[in-house]
Amino acid sequence: MKKILIIDDEPQILLVVGTRLKVNGYTVVTALTGEQGIKRAKKELPDLILLDHVMPEMDGGEVLDYLQKDPITKHIPVLIFTANVKEVKVGEVQMRGAVDCLFKPFTSQQLLAKVKEVLDKKT
Amino acid sequence: MKKRSRKQPKLKKKILSSELSLGPCGKPFEERKCHNFCQLTSDMIQVFKAEGAILDANPAWFQALEYSNQDLSQLTVFHIVHPKDKKEAEDIFLAVLRDGKPRKFQGTFVGKSGKELKVEGAVSRLLHQGKPYALSGIFHDVTRHKHYEHLKDEFISTVSHELRTPLTVVREGVSQVRDELLGPVPDDQKALLDMVLQNSDRLARIIEELLDVSRLEAGQVRLHRRLCDLAVVVREVVENFKIIVKRKNLEIFTDFSPETIEIYIDRDKIIQVLNHLLNNALKFTDQGHIKIHLRVREGFAECKISDTGKGISPKDIPLAFQKFSQFDREVGPGDRGTGLGLSICKKLVELHHGRVKIESVPAKGTTATFLLPQYTHREFFKDAIAQAMSRCVDKGSPLSIIIFDILDFEALEKKLGVRQVERIVLKMEKIINGALRRVVDVAIKDTKAIMVLLPDTPRESAFIALGRISQILEDYLIREQMTPGVELHSSVVCFPQEAKTLEEILDKIYA
């Protein structure tokens, strides 16, 4: 069973996205802050990380840089999800090491398709 | 200078009276009235020489720019125009002086204290004894207006972003209940939940389109143009509509002449336009067909989408491109639009320097047409550099341009044939575009050269990219057994380090 770590400062997002992924056969681990997310990523070594871009204290970009630098986590694909269409550009995020972007609001079909696509590519 | 200012008034009076002396009915105004107009208007009026010397100005000008009469002799118009607008202003002044046609000017003026004013206005030529003598400019202070416009854009943008996260939670939460992830749901409740989902999708669409409009209006949308075949793009879009067309028992006919239309466009933006126009055609057509014509005429690619739908009444056609305008809505359920789509289409086509129009006969059908200019490679390249430059000026970053020249081009054409060489250059352009890592980077071919625009890239980094691309091109040429044969010479031009204006860049490239 593939393990997915979701990092988002909105607990309700963690709940709804987490539920959808669990029902579709994934193991879900969550984190409410960037710092907590990095710790979880190192400990759980998930197959995929879903990372919110706009978070207080440590934002998605910083978390991404940290994960990319750390040899333990740098192989884990990161999918950025964000509400910030204006600031976040897919190309730029990809240059920093993320595999792709998912813009809020997304449907469950879009979420599951993107997750499957990234995990299939990884294997 | 003082001598001149003592002499000037008589002449000035003559100038102003000769230019402003006729009213709309052709009868002369009294000179005093004209003078009063200049004195009392809140618009800034200045009389100046094209090379800069300011001859006279009205009280509103002195008040807005905080200068006094004594300052005038030491001032030139280029002390007033913000340095970033200087080049454009110079071009406008010289053009007006040359042909006498009044021209609009939009830019920033700087007052004595350094205060910046956003102005809009027009510059026209003044004649003295039948000869061009000076220029007059009438400018309106739009600083406050621009500020409010900016606030409005920021507001829409912030609100749109803030709505996205809660909307995700609502949509996904309802969707999970509807999909019975939390337990069985009776059919009547499912119908209600479907309605909630449809409406949250509509809200998402409105947010999306509001954001599009606000970004387009704020000039924040930049095109990423590439050479594509418009016919292929249209075919792809039509393919995606096949299911809806079948469901509605309609037909789509296409008529492309020529079959291939190579054009520099932002593919995604034109797909957005096509999607919207086709969606509209399908929404308002219950029987008959939809026809798509592609033609090339007078330097434009023309795309015409006609339907046999219910049409738009003539009084509504002028409203079609206005924001939030929706007409002939039917009572009852159905796909609701947002009233923003057509205004987005218009703006996207205009960003490509194109035009869009709607024609319609009620009960017969509607035809939406858009025209996109088919630039020559050089025109497109010039436009692309200008866009990349403005992006870099905004960010205060450098722009590097790599140039790959094909050596002994004419000899090569003789040896391999014009078609074959054209094919090779096109292929190399495609290879480079495929190898570029950022969305903002672009490779554009001219006849004998390929230019690669790298915004936000200093000269040193451009050389790293140059090394990488050269290797890829060499591999291609070896693979195609064209070495020796096609020889490339590469160089880098960096803005603003080596060339400060568009003309200087072009001079360096085509030197």
Chai-1 contact restraints between the chains, C-beta under 6 A:
chainA,res_idxA,chainB,res_idxB,connection_type,confidence,min_distance_angstrom,max_distance_angstrom,comment,restraint_id
A,E10,B,T165,contact,1.0,0.0,6.0,A-B,restraint_1
A,Q12,B,V169,contact,1.0,0.0,6.0,A-B,restraint_2
A,V16,B,V169,contact,1.0,0.0,6.0,A-B,restraint_3
A,V16,B,E172,contact,1.0,0.0,6.0,A-B,restraint_4
A,V16,B,G173,contact,1.0,0.0,6.0,A-B,restraint_5
A,T19,B,Q176,contact,1.0,0.0,6.0,A-B,restraint_6
A,V23,B,L181,contact,1.0,0.0,6.0,A-B,restraint_7
A,A83,B,H161,contact,1.0,0.0,6.0,A-B,restraint_8
A,A83,B,R164,contact,1.0,0.0,6.0,A-B,restraint_9
A,A83,B,T165,contact,1.0,0.0,6.0,A-B,restraint_10
A,N84,B,H161,contact,1.0,0.0,6.0,A-B,restraint_11
A,K86,B,S157,contact,1.0,0.0,6.0,A-B,restraint_12
A,G91,B,R438,contact,1.0,0.0,6.0,A-B,restraint_13
A,G91,B,V439,contact,1.0,0.0,6.0,A-B,restraint_14
A,K104,B,R164,contact,1.0,0.0,6.0,A-B,restraint_15
A,K104,B,T165,contact,1.0,0.0,6.0,A-B,restraint_16
A,K104,B,T168,contact,1.0,0.0,6.0,A-B,restraint_17
A,P105,B,R164,contact,1.0,0.0,6.0,A-B,restraint_18
A,P105,B,L167,contact,1.0,0.0,6.0,A-B,restraint_19
A,P105,B,T168,contact,1.0,0.0,6.0,A-B,restraint_20
A,P105,B,R171,contact,1.0,0.0,6.0,A-B,restraint_21
A,P105,B,A204,contact,1.0,0.0,6.0,A-B,restraint_22
A,S108,B,S175,contact,1.0,0.0,6.0,A-B,restraint_23
